[in-house]
């Protein structure tokens, strides 16, 4: 979320001498996007940022996809994805293309190493669990329902405060931000936006470490993972300011847009990126026209694939879908309520559903790990009730 913020101690002017109490210089780092034309922050370190004791290539991180086969609606059950390991190590990528990958993580341990994705933004939706996201920008406490938005190049580590945590993860090759239609020319969120700056949580406190030793940072870049061993703690920042930093937003702070008749998916849009959007379906009042049909109409995904991760509640247009399931409705096919769901929605006043949707404008591929989670009969659920 691009608005100005600062934490810790910084000098009066950029690119000027800023000295430690001992007389030495703090080391300035400019971290920004788009070659100094995008958002950036300026950080001040105890140690030179490029200091690395040694490096090691850990292996290829590219996602392996399977042939899609005949185009069809698909669903994947992630409730019983094996639990274990830390959030990054437990991650399973299930769907993706050149713009974005989507996956889940069911973690039971805190991270013992540090992680940096130097090729993508990451959005970690916290479905269940709680903990702390620590970065060189400070700490972000998180809980169920939080979106954690982590820009390129941020070094981070998650510590869990619950025995288990579940995440739905979006990895984006482009910047993730609130939709442009919610913002004015200066970037401020407008009155009709479903959330505002008060709902955005930047890092709450700067945690500065000056320990020496060996600290492992795993860096994802060029579709591979490298291990960097530093001779100092990577969170050695004494202060920073700017527009680029990790932030959190709770899905429970998304204010739904409702109307007399059914509102289309863009009414639920939460974030945008290059060639995809993220939407939040939250508890809300249904349409209030006297003849309204709350269930969505059938619609054809001509230019986009639709993915929904189901969190809680009874999703009024879906049969055969449970908590933790993921559906994929590909471009080229119509989809909509299954038999009986339209009639069942008439007269309903509200919904308690909670789900995250990602619409991509390029086709998604199915990763090999998703095949063992697939619900093979999902396409047939539209055949129930032959009178339909």
C-alpha positions as CSV (number, residue, x, y, z in Angstrom):
1,X,0.0,0.0,0.0
2,X,1.8,3.1,-1.2
3,X,1.6,5.8,1.4
4,X,4.5,7.4,3.3
5,X,5.6,5.8,6.5
6,X,8.7,5.7,8.7
7,X,10.1,3.8,11.7
8,X,13.2,4.3,13.8
9,X,15.9,6.9,13.4
10,X,16.7,8.5,10.1
11,X,18.8,11.6,9.2
12,X,17.2,15.0,8.3
13,X,18.2,14.6,4.6
14,X,18.6,11.6,2.4
15,X,22.1,10.6,1.2
16,X,23.9,12.6,3.9
17,X,26.1,11.5,6.8
18,X,24.3,9.6,9.5
19,X,26.6,8.5,12.3
20,X,26.4,5.9,15.1
21,X,27.0,7.0,18.7
22,X,30.5,5.5,18.2
23,X,31.2,7.7,15.3
24,X,31.0,5.3,12.4
25,X,28.5,5.7,9.6
26,X,25.2,3.9,9.3
27,X,25.0,2.3,5.9
28,X,22.2,3.7,3.6
29,X,20.3,1.4,1.2
30,X,17.7,2.6,-1.3
31,X,15.2,-0.2,-2.1
32,X,12.8,0.5,-4.9
33,X,10.9,-0.7,-7.9
34,X,11.1,0.0,-11.6
35,X,14.6,1.4,-11.7
36,X,14.0,4.4,-9.4
37,X,10.7,5.3,-11.0
38,X,8.5,3.2,-8.7
39,X,7.8,3.3,-5.0
40,X,10.9,3.1,-2.8
41,X,12.2,3.2,0.8
42,X,15.5,4.3,2.3
43,X,16.9,2.1,5.0
44,X,19.9,2.6,7.4
45,X,21.9,-0.4,8.4
46,X,24.5,-1.2,11.0
47,X,26.4,-3.3,8.4
48,X,27.0,-3.0,4.7
49,X,24.0,-4.7,3.0
50,X,26.1,-6.7,0.4
51,X,28.1,-8.5,3.1
52,X,27.9,-12.3,2.5
53,X,30.2,-14.9,3.9
54,X,29.4,-17.6,1.3
55,X,26.7,-18.7,-1.1
56,X,25.3,-22.0,-2.2
57,X,22.8,-23.0,-4.9
58,X,20.1,-25.1,-3.4
59,X,18.2,-26.0,-6.5
60,X,15.5,-25.2,-9.1
61,X,12.3,-23.6,-7.8
62,X,10.3,-23.8,-11.0
63,X,6.8,-25.2,-10.8
64,X,6.2,-28.4,-12.9
65,X,2.8,-28.4,-14.6
66,X,0.8,-31.2,-16.1
67,X,-1.2,-31.3,-19.3
68,X,-4.6,-29.8,-18.6
69,X,-6.4,-32.3,-20.8
70,X,-10.0,-31.6,-21.9
71,X,-11.0,-28.2,-20.6
72,X,-13.3,-28.6,-17.6
73,X,-14.2,-27.2,-14.2
74,X,-12.0,-28.6,-11.5
75,X,-11.9,-28.6,-7.7
76,X,-9.1,-29.5,-5.2
77,X,-9.5,-30.6,-1.6
78,X,-6.7,-29.2,0.6
79,X,-8.2,-30.0,4.0
80,X,-5.9,-33.0,4.5
81,X,-2.7,-31.5,3.0
82,X,0.0,-32.9,5.2
83,X,0.8,-30.7,8.2
84,X,4.4,-30.0,9.1
85,X,7.5,-27.8,8.7
86,X,7.7,-24.1,8.5
87,X,5.4,-21.9,6.3
88,X,7.8,-21.6,3.4
89,X,8.9,-25.2,3.4
90,X,5.3,-26.5,3.8
91,X,4.2,-24.5,0.7
92,X,2.6,-26.5,-2.1
93,X,2.0,-24.6,-5.4
94,X,-1.1,-26.0,-7.0
95,X,-1.9,-23.6,-9.9
96,X,0.0,-21.0,-11.9
97,X,1.1,-19.2,-15.1
98,X,3.7,-16.7,-16.0
99,X,2.0,-14.0,-14.0
100,X,1.0,-15.7,-10.7
101,X,1.1,-18.9,-8.8
102,X,-1.4,-20.1,-6.2
103,X,-0.9,-22.6,-3.4
104,X,-1.4,-23.5,0.2
105,X,0.7,-24.1,3.3
106,X,-0.1,-26.0,6.5
107,X,2.7,-25.1,8.9
108,X,3.5,-26.4,12.4
109,X,6.9,-24.8,13.0
110,X,8.4,-21.4,13.0
111,X,11.1,-20.5,10.5
112,X,14.7,-21.1,11.6
113,X,16.1,-19.3,8.6
114,X,15.3,-16.1,6.7
115,X,13.7,-15.9,3.3
116,X,13.7,-13.3,0.5
117,X,11.8,-13.5,-2.7
118,X,13.7,-11.4,-5.2
119,X,11.5,-12.2,-8.2
120,X,7.9,-11.8,-6.9
121,X,5.5,-10.1,-4.6
122,X,3.9,-12.6,-2.1
123,X,0.5,-12.4,-0.5
124,X,0.0,-14.8,2.4
125,X,-3.7,-15.1,3.3
126,X,-3.8,-16.4,6.9
127,X,-6.8,-18.7,6.9
128,X,-6.1,-20.1,10.4
129,X,-3.4,-19.5,13.0
130,X,-1.4,-16.5,14.3
131,X,2.1,-15.3,14.7
132,X,4.6,-12.6,13.8
133,X,6.1,-11.7,10.4
134,X,9.5,-10.2,11.1
135,X,11.4,-8.2,8.4
136,X,14.1,-5.6,8.1
137,X,11.2,-3.1,8.2
138,X,10.0,-4.3,11.6
139,X,7.4,-6.7,12.9
140,X,3.8,-7.4,11.8
141,X,1.6,-9.4,14.1
142,X,-0.9,-11.5,12.2
143,X,-4.0,-13.6,12.8
144,X,-6.8,-15.4,11.0
145,X,-8.1,-13.4,8.1
146,X,-5.1,-11.3,7.5
147,X,-3.6,-10.7,4.0
148,X,0.2,-10.2,4.4
149,X,1.5,-8.4,1.4
150,X,5.3,-8.8,1.0
151,X,7.1,-6.8,-1.7
152,X,10.0,-8.1,-3.8
153,X,13.3,-8.2,-2.0
154,X,12.0,-8.1,1.6
155,X,13.9,-10.4,3.9
156,X,11.5,-12.1,6.3
157,X,10.9,-14.8,8.9
158,X,7.6,-16.1,10.3
159,X,7.2,-17.2,13.9
160,X,4.0,-19.0,14.8
161,X,2.2,-18.5,18.0
162,X,-0.3,-21.3,17.4
163,X,0.4,-25.0,17.0
164,X,-0.7,-24.9,13.4
165,X,-1.3,-22.2,10.7
166,X,-3.0,-22.5,7.3
167,X,-2.2,-20.1,4.5
168,X,-3.5,-19.5,0.9
169,X,-0.5,-18.0,-1.0
170,X,-0.4,-15.8,-4.0
171,X,2.9,-15.2,-5.7
172,X,2.9,-12.4,-8.2
173,X,5.6,-11.4,-10.7
174,X,4.1,-7.8,-10.5
175,X,3.4,-5.4,-7.7
176,X,0.2,-6.0,-5.7
177,X,-1.8,-2.9,-4.8
178,X,-5.4,-1.7,-4.2
179,X,-7.3,-1.2,-7.4
180,X,-6.7,2.1,-9.2
181,X,-10.4,2.9,-9.3
182,X,-10.4,3.1,-5.5
183,X,-7.6,5.7,-5.5
184,X,-7.4,9.4,-6.5
185,X,-4.5,10.9,-8.5
186,X,-2.4,11.1,-5.3
187,X,-2.9,7.5,-4.4
188,X,-5.3,8.2,-1.5
189,X,-8.2,5.7,-1.2
190,X,-11.5,7.3,-2.1
191,X,-14.8,7.4,-0.1
192,X,-16.4,4.6,-2.2
193,X,-13.5,2.2,-1.6
194,X,-14.4,-0.8,0.5
195,X,-11.5,-0.1,2.9
196,X,-9.2,2.9,3.7
197,X,-5.7,3.6,5.0
198,X,-6.9,3.1,8.6
199,X,-7.4,-0.6,7.7
200,X,-3.8,-1.0,6.4
201,X,-1.3,-2.2,9.0
202,X,2.3,-1.3,8.3
203,X,5.1,-2.8,10.5
204,X,4.3,-1.8,14.1
205,X,7.7,-1.8,15.7
206,X,11.3,-1.8,14.4
207,X,13.4,-4.7,15.8
208,X,17.1,-3.9,15.4
209,X,19.8,-6.6,15.9
210,X,23.5,-6.2,15.9
211,X,24.5,-9.8,16.6
212,X,27.4,-11.3,14.7
213,X,27.7,-15.0,13.7
214,X,26.2,-17.0,10.8
215,X,22.7,-16.3,9.6
216,X,21.1,-18.2,6.8
217,X,19.0,-16.3,4.2
218,X,17.3,-18.3,1.4
219,X,16.9,-16.2,-1.7
220,X,14.5,-17.0,-4.5
221,X,15.5,-15.5,-7.8
222,X,15.8,-16.6,-11.4
223,X,13.5,-19.5,-10.5
224,X,16.0,-21.0,-8.2
225,X,16.9,-20.9,-4.5
226,X,20.3,-19.8,-3.2
227,X,21.5,-20.0,0.4
228,X,23.4,-16.9,1.6
229,X,25.3,-17.1,4.8
230,X,25.7,-13.7,6.4
231,X,28.1,-12.7,9.2
232,X,25.5,-10.5,10.9
233,X,21.8,-10.6,11.6
234,X,19.9,-9.4,8.6
235,X,17.5,-7.2,10.6
236,X,20.2,-4.6,11.4
237,X,18.1,-1.6,10.4
238,X,18.0,1.4,12.8
239,X,15.5,3.4,10.8
240,X,13.8,3.7,7.4
241,X,11.2,5.8,5.5
242,X,9.4,5.6,2.2
243,X,6.5,4.0,0.4
244,X,7.8,0.4,0.0
245,X,7.3,-2.0,2.9
246,X,5.3,-5.1,3.9
247,X,1.8,-4.5,5.2
248,X,-1.2,-6.4,6.4
249,X,-4.9,-6.0,5.7
250,X,-7.7,-8.1,7.4
251,X,-10.4,-9.6,5.2
252,X,-12.7,-8.8,8.1
253,X,-12.1,-5.1,7.5
254,X,-13.4,-5.3,3.9
255,X,-16.7,-3.5,3.7
256,X,-18.9,-5.3,1.2
257,X,-20.6,-3.4,-1.6
258,X,-24.2,-4.5,-1.9
259,X,-27.2,-3.4,-4.1
260,X,-30.8,-4.0,-5.0
261,X,-29.8,-6.7,-7.4
262,X,-26.8,-9.0,-7.6
263,X,-23.4,-7.3,-7.7
264,X,-20.8,-8.7,-10.1
265,X,-17.4,-9.9,-8.9
266,X,-15.6,-6.6,-9.3
267,X,-17.6,-5.3,-6.4
268,X,-15.6,-7.7,-4.2
269,X,-12.2,-6.7,-5.6
270,X,-9.5,-6.2,-3.0
271,X,-6.2,-6.0,-4.9
272,X,-4.9,-5.8,-8.4
273,X,-1.7,-6.8,-10.2
274,X,-0.6,-7.4,-13.7
275,X,-3.0,-9.8,-15.4
276,X,-4.9,-10.8,-12.3
277,X,-7.1,-9.5,-9.5
278,X,-7.9,-10.7,-5.9
279,X,-11.4,-10.5,-4.5
280,X,-12.8,-11.0,-1.0
281,X,-16.2,-12.6,-0.4
282,X,-17.2,-11.7,3.1
283,X,-20.4,-11.9,5.3
284,X,-22.9,-9.4,3.8
285,X,-26.6,-8.6,3.3
286,X,-28.1,-10.0,0.1
287,X,-29.8,-8.0,-2.6
288,X,-32.9,-6.1,-1.6
289,X,-35.0,-5.8,-4.7
290,X,-38.3,-7.6,-4.0
291,X,-37.7,-10.1,-6.8
292,X,-33.9,-10.3,-6.3
293,X,-32.1,-13.6,-6.8
294,X,-29.1,-13.6,-4.5
295,X,-27.3,-16.4,-6.2
296,X,-25.1,-15.3,-9.1
297,X,-26.3,-15.7,-12.6
298,X,-24.4,-18.2,-14.9
299,X,-21.6,-16.4,-16.7
300,X,-18.9,-17.3,-19.2
301,X,-15.2,-16.7,-18.4
302,X,-14.3,-15.6,-21.8
303,X,-11.0,-13.9,-20.9
304,X,-10.2,-15.2,-17.5
305,X,-9.8,-18.2,-15.2
306,X,-11.5,-18.0,-11.8
307,X,-10.1,-19.6,-8.7
308,X,-11.9,-19.5,-5.3
309,X,-10.4,-20.6,-2.0
310,X,-13.2,-21.5,0.4
311,X,-12.6,-20.4,4.0
312,X,-15.8,-20.5,6.1
313,X,-19.6,-20.5,5.9
314,X,-22.0,-21.9,3.3
315,X,-21.2,-20.7,-0.2
316,X,-24.7,-20.2,-1.6
317,X,-24.0,-21.1,-5.2
318,X,-21.9,-24.2,-4.7
319,X,-22.7,-27.9,-4.0
320,X,-20.1,-30.5,-3.1
321,X,-17.6,-27.9,-1.9
322,X,-16.2,-27.9,1.6
323,X,-14.0,-25.7,3.7
324,X,-10.4,-25.5,2.4
325,X,-11.5,-26.5,-1.1
326,X,-10.2,-24.7,-4.2
327,X,-12.2,-24.4,-7.4
328,X,-10.9,-23.6,-10.9
329,X,-13.4,-22.4,-13.5
330,X,-11.3,-22.0,-16.7
331,X,-11.8,-19.5,-19.5
332,X,-14.0,-20.9,-22.4
333,X,-16.7,-22.4,-20.2
334,X,-19.8,-21.0,-18.6
335,X,-20.3,-21.6,-14.9
336,X,-22.7,-20.6,-12.2
337,X,-25.0,-22.0,-9.5
338,X,-25.5,-25.7,-9.5
339,X,-28.9,-27.3,-9.7
340,X,-31.3,-26.1,-7.0
341,X,-29.0,-23.4,-5.6
342,X,-30.7,-20.5,-7.4
343,X,-34.1,-21.4,-6.1
344,X,-32.7,-22.0,-2.6
345,X,-31.2,-18.5,-2.5
346,X,-34.4,-16.7,-3.1
347,X,-35.6,-15.0,0.0
348,X,-32.3,-15.3,1.8
349,X,-31.4,-12.0,3.6
350,X,-27.7,-12.5,4.2
351,X,-24.7,-14.8,3.9
352,X,-21.9,-15.7,6.3
353,X,-19.6,-17.0,3.5
354,X,-15.9,-16.2,3.6
355,X,-13.7,-16.9,0.5
356,X,-10.8,-15.5,-1.5
357,X,-11.1,-15.3,-5.3
358,X,-8.3,-14.8,-7.8
359,X,-9.2,-14.1,-11.4
360,X,-6.4,-14.4,-13.9
361,X,-6.4,-13.0,-17.4
362,X,-4.1,-15.7,-18.8
363,X,-5.0,-19.4,-18.5
364,X,-3.8,-21.2,-15.4
365,X,-1.9,-24.5,-15.5
366,X,-2.3,-27.3,-12.9
367,X,0.8,-28.2,-11.0
368,X,1.6,-31.9,-10.5
369,X,1.1,-31.8,-6.6
370,X,-2.5,-30.7,-7.3
371,X,-3.5,-33.9,-9.0
372,X,-3.6,-35.9,-5.8
373,X,-6.0,-33.4,-4.3
374,X,-8.4,-33.2,-7.2
375,X,-12.1,-34.0,-6.7
376,X,-12.8,-35.8,-10.0
377,X,-16.6,-35.6,-9.9
378,X,-16.8,-31.8,-9.6
379,X,-17.7,-31.2,-13.2
380,X,-20.6,-33.6,-12.9
381,X,-22.2,-31.6,-10.1
382,X,-24.1,-29.5,-12.6
383,X,-25.9,-32.6,-13.8
384,X,-27.7,-33.2,-10.5
385,X,-31.4,-32.7,-11.0
386,X,-32.0,-33.6,-14.7
387,X,-34.8,-31.1,-15.0
388,X,-32.3,-28.2,-14.8
